Amino acid sequence: MITAIVGANWGDEGKGKVTDMLACDADYVVRFQGGANAGHTIINNYGRFALHLLPSGVFNENTVNILANGVALNIPFFINELKSIIDAGVKEPKVYVSDRAQIVMPYHIDFDKYEEERLSKASFGSTKSGIAYIFADKYQKIGFEVNELYDEEYLSEKLDLILPIKNAILKELYHKEPLKKEDVLNTLLEYGEMIKPYVKNTSKMLRKAIKDGKKILFEGQLGTLKDTDHGIYPMVTSSSTLAGYAAIGAGVPPYEIKNIIAVTKAYSSAVGAGEFVSEIFDEEANELRTHGGDKGEFGATTGRPRRVGWFDVVATKYGIEMQGATDIAFMVIDALSYLDEIPVCVSYDIDGEITDEFPNTSKLKKVKPVLEKLKGWKCDIRGITKYEELPKEARDYIEFIEEKLGKKFKYISTGPKREEMIIR
């Protein structure tokens, strides 16, 4: 049986903690899209970790972890991240990489940096991980799959086709030195040796696991509003963040995905540029940012301060519906304990018209939030694991949002640790 864990919002919702918690009872944990451009923060008995490429099941020695074909694979990053958790005392995990995964090349990362510099104030707020450029090459059919790394003659011929394109852009647009074929070929061959012990036909592995009745978790990166097709385009990521894509990104039948857990926070946060209706600023934002997360709201990949705002019913309801959620996890409610009143964005005002429908980006730019305020609970709730033990005001806040969304929360996180969770 497959359960997909995905983000309902802009990412950074707490998917890593949910995956880490459920992975204790999972046979497989699978990354099916994205790359090293976002991190999942996990706190467990080994310590605090921000995983970027590794699936969140790597802390469970009986779990098989897979980076499937839909992942943008930065090979040196993968090797270093794996080494870092082993150095921290984690037993070397069972982890495999799809032979069909596309490879992030050094020039993808360079192009990402050059383009952000060129765009200046109009930049996308990229993490400069090369994600847009690897996926652009994938769909232009000039990328490299893992399985190609073991045919030097083929790689050489392919580079003769690719490098003239890359070097023309480097020279004419970015005024940079051209790539040398020998250097790029050597990099590819080195990558092949580095990743060789982990390469498998992971789609075949997963289909067998399904047949054998294994428990499988699909771990999504980012959230609905960063989806290429259904997000706040163009300020989106370059692969689909929806549970519906998981079947493609992992190579399994779509009907095998039985459960979809959409993860959302008790407030809103986002990294990077793009429309963010409930965003707050200045000292109000600094205070929420400081209280949020386990060490404040700062990007797990970039370290830069996340943009923060109040819970957005309209955006979250849209995100949950697009994901096709069967269950919802409501995270980090303990971060709001300092507030006397807690605003919630319940609808949108677009040129005087009130709506609860999430609009496309051109209309989203005109939106003003319609806020309702609820009474805060003003006491520490971290670590509570029984719903009835929450203060009345905290339960009122939860139930108010549940009513607006038309969905109940199955999981309610009251702290960053794995065990700090209410399960209803």
Secondary structure as UniProt FT lines:
FT   STRAND          2..7
FT   HELIX           15..23
FT   TURN            24..25
FT   STRAND          28..31
FT   TURN            36..37
FT   STRAND          40..44
FT   TURN            45..46
FT   STRAND          47..51
FT   TURN            56..59
FT   TURN            61..62
FT   STRAND          64..67
FT   TURN            69..70
FT   STRAND          72..73
FT   HELIX           75..87
FT   TURN            88..89
FT   STRAND          94..98
FT   TURN            99..100
FT   STRAND          102..103
FT   HELIX           106..119
FT   HELIX           120..122
FT   HELIX           131..140
FT   HELIX           146..150
FT   HELIX           152..172
FT   HELIX           181..195
FT   HELIX           196..198
FT   STRAND          199..200
FT   HELIX           202..211
FT   TURN            212..213
FT   STRAND          216..223
FT   HELIX           224..226
FT   TURN            228..230
FT   TURN            233..234
FT   HELIX           243..245
FT   HELIX           246..250
FT   HELIX           254..256
FT   STRAND          257..265
FT   STRAND          268..270
FT   TURN            277..278
FT   HELIX           282..291
FT   TURN            293..295
FT   TURN            300..302
FT   STRAND          307..309
FT   STRAND          311..312
FT   HELIX           313..323
FT   STRAND          327..331
FT   HELIX           333..336
FT   TURN            337..338
FT   STRAND          341..350
FT   TURN            351..352
FT   STRAND          353..355
FT   HELIX           361..364
FT   TURN            365..366
FT   STRAND          367..375
FT   TURN            382..383
FT   HELIX           387..389
FT   HELIX           392..405
FT   STRAND          411..413
FT   TURN            418..419
FT   STRAND          421..423
//
